[in-house]
């Protein structure tokens, strides 16, 4: 199966909309991007279906500092059959893909700081012309405030201090 350039753009927009909904703390907008039987899993637990995802969102987001921004970086999209996810869907009726990325949650301000970093794997499916998330896995990567950075962690420096700061949870 081959994904068109339009499919890839649509998947990137789907992921950006999920980040925007999480940043806005809008569970309805967030849930609209998932299939009815979607799964969300990671350190925070495993949640199934729309009601499970709603419970996850309303319990995780309040633990973040107010106003945090959810930013996705370095998204790589593979067709589902190329990603080791089992048989490809019937391309006449639907397409499937896997998007792997890094999520950085940032607390904005005069000296922005990284609140959390995670590797995200999202299985997405296009059915009836619309892409939706079917499975979202959140694998946290916490960078320490001092010392070496763990393998696979992504860090940045606050502009005024040059210090790396990470705390909190991810969604």
C-alpha positions as CSV (number, residue, x, y, z in Angstrom):
1,X,0.0,0.0,0.0
2,X,1.2,3.5,-0.8
3,X,0.1,6.7,1.0
4,X,-0.4,9.7,-1.2
5,X,1.1,13.1,-0.4
6,X,-2.5,14.2,0.5
7,X,-2.9,11.2,2.9
8,X,0.4,12.2,4.6
9,X,-0.7,15.8,4.9
10,X,-4.1,14.7,6.3
11,X,-2.4,12.5,8.9
12,X,-0.1,15.4,9.9
13,X,-3.1,17.6,10.3
14,X,-4.9,15.0,12.4
15,X,-2.0,14.9,14.8
16,X,-1.8,18.7,14.9
17,X,-5.5,18.9,15.7
18,X,-5.0,16.3,18.6
19,X,-2.1,18.5,20.0
20,X,-4.3,21.6,19.7
21,X,-7.2,20.0,21.4
22,X,-4.9,18.8,24.2
23,X,-3.3,22.3,24.5
24,X,-6.9,23.8,24.7
25,X,-8.0,21.1,27.2
26,X,-11.0,20.3,24.9
27,X,-11.9,16.7,25.3
28,X,-14.7,16.8,22.8
29,X,-12.4,18.1,20.0
30,X,-9.8,15.5,21.1
31,X,-12.2,12.6,21.1
32,X,-13.6,13.5,17.6
33,X,-10.2,12.6,16.2
34,X,-10.4,9.0,17.5
35,X,-12.4,6.0,16.3
36,X,-15.1,4.7,18.6
37,X,-13.0,1.7,19.6
38,X,-9.7,3.5,20.0
39,X,-7.1,2.6,22.6
40,X,-4.8,5.0,24.5
41,X,-2.0,3.5,26.5
42,X,1.3,4.2,28.2
43,X,2.6,5.0,31.7
44,X,-0.8,6.6,32.6
45,X,-2.7,3.3,32.0
46,X,-4.7,1.8,29.3
47,X,-8.0,3.3,28.1
48,X,-10.5,1.9,25.6
49,X,-13.2,3.5,23.6
50,X,-14.5,7.1,23.7
51,X,-15.5,7.1,27.4
52,X,-12.1,5.6,28.4
53,X,-10.3,8.3,26.4
54,X,-12.4,11.0,28.0
55,X,-11.5,9.7,31.5
56,X,-7.8,9.7,30.5
57,X,-8.0,13.3,29.1
58,X,-9.8,14.8,32.1
59,X,-7.5,13.1,34.6
60,X,-4.2,13.7,32.9
61,X,-4.5,17.2,31.5
62,X,-5.2,18.9,34.9
63,X,-1.9,17.5,36.2
64,X,0.0,19.7,33.7
65,X,0.8,23.3,34.5
66,X,-1.9,25.7,33.1
67,X,-1.4,26.8,29.6
68,X,1.0,24.1,28.4
69,X,1.4,23.6,24.7
70,X,1.5,20.1,23.2
71,X,4.0,20.1,20.3
72,X,4.7,17.2,17.9
73,X,8.1,16.9,16.3
74,X,9.8,14.7,13.8
75,X,6.7,12.8,12.6
76,X,7.5,9.8,10.4
77,X,4.5,8.1,8.7
78,X,4.6,4.6,7.3
79,X,1.8,2.6,5.6
80,X,0.5,0.0,8.1
81,X,1.7,-2.9,6.0
82,X,5.2,-1.5,6.0
83,X,5.2,-0.9,9.8
84,X,4.7,-4.5,11.0
85,X,1.2,-4.0,12.1
86,X,-0.4,-7.0,10.4
87,X,-2.2,-7.3,7.1
88,X,-3.0,-4.1,5.2
89,X,-6.6,-3.0,5.0
90,X,-8.5,-3.3,1.8
91,X,-7.4,-0.2,-0.1
92,X,-10.7,0.0,-1.9
93,X,-12.5,0.7,1.4
94,X,-9.9,2.1,3.8
95,X,-6.2,2.9,4.4
96,X,-4.1,2.5,7.6
97,X,-0.8,4.0,8.6
98,X,1.5,4.4,11.6
99,X,2.8,7.8,12.7
100,X,5.8,7.9,15.0
101,X,6.8,11.2,16.6
102,X,8.1,13.0,19.6
103,X,5.7,15.0,21.8
104,X,7.1,17.9,23.7
105,X,4.9,19.6,26.3
106,X,6.1,23.2,26.9
107,X,5.0,25.7,29.6
108,X,5.1,29.0,27.7
109,X,6.3,32.3,29.3
110,X,9.3,34.6,29.4
111,X,11.4,31.6,30.1
112,X,9.6,28.6,28.5
113,X,10.4,25.2,30.0
114,X,9.9,21.7,28.9
115,X,7.3,19.9,31.1
116,X,7.5,16.5,29.5
117,X,8.8,14.6,26.5
118,X,7.4,11.4,25.1
119,X,7.7,9.2,22.0
120,X,4.3,8.7,20.4
121,X,3.2,5.9,18.2
122,X,-0.2,6.4,16.6
123,X,-2.1,4.0,14.4
124,X,-4.4,5.8,12.1
125,X,-7.1,4.6,9.7
126,X,-8.9,6.4,6.8
127,X,-12.4,5.2,6.4
128,X,-15.1,7.0,4.3
129,X,-12.4,9.6,3.4
130,X,-11.6,10.6,7.0
131,X,-8.5,9.8,9.0
132,X,-8.9,8.9,12.7
133,X,-6.6,7.6,15.4
134,X,-7.2,4.0,16.3
135,X,-4.4,3.5,18.8
136,X,-2.1,6.0,20.6
137,X,0.8,4.8,22.6
138,X,2.7,7.3,24.8
139,X,6.2,6.2,25.9
140,X,7.7,8.8,28.2
141,X,11.3,10.0,28.0
142,X,12.2,12.1,31.0
143,X,15.3,14.2,30.8
144,X,16.9,14.9,34.2
145,X,17.4,18.5,35.4
146,X,21.1,17.8,35.9
147,X,23.6,15.2,34.6
148,X,23.4,13.1,31.5
149,X,20.4,12.9,29.2
150,X,18.9,9.4,28.8
151,X,19.2,7.7,25.5
152,X,16.4,8.7,23.2
153,X,15.4,11.8,25.3
154,X,15.0,15.2,23.6
155,X,16.0,18.3,25.4
156,X,16.2,22.0,24.8
157,X,17.6,25.0,26.7
158,X,15.5,27.8,28.1
159,X,16.7,31.0,26.4
160,X,17.5,33.1,29.5
161,X,19.1,30.5,31.7
162,X,20.3,27.7,29.4
163,X,19.0,25.2,31.9
164,X,17.0,22.1,30.9
165,X,13.9,21.6,33.1
166,X,11.5,18.7,32.9
167,X,8.6,17.8,35.2
168,X,5.0,16.5,35.1
169,X,3.1,14.0,33.1
170,X,2.1,13.6,29.4
171,X,-1.2,12.8,27.7
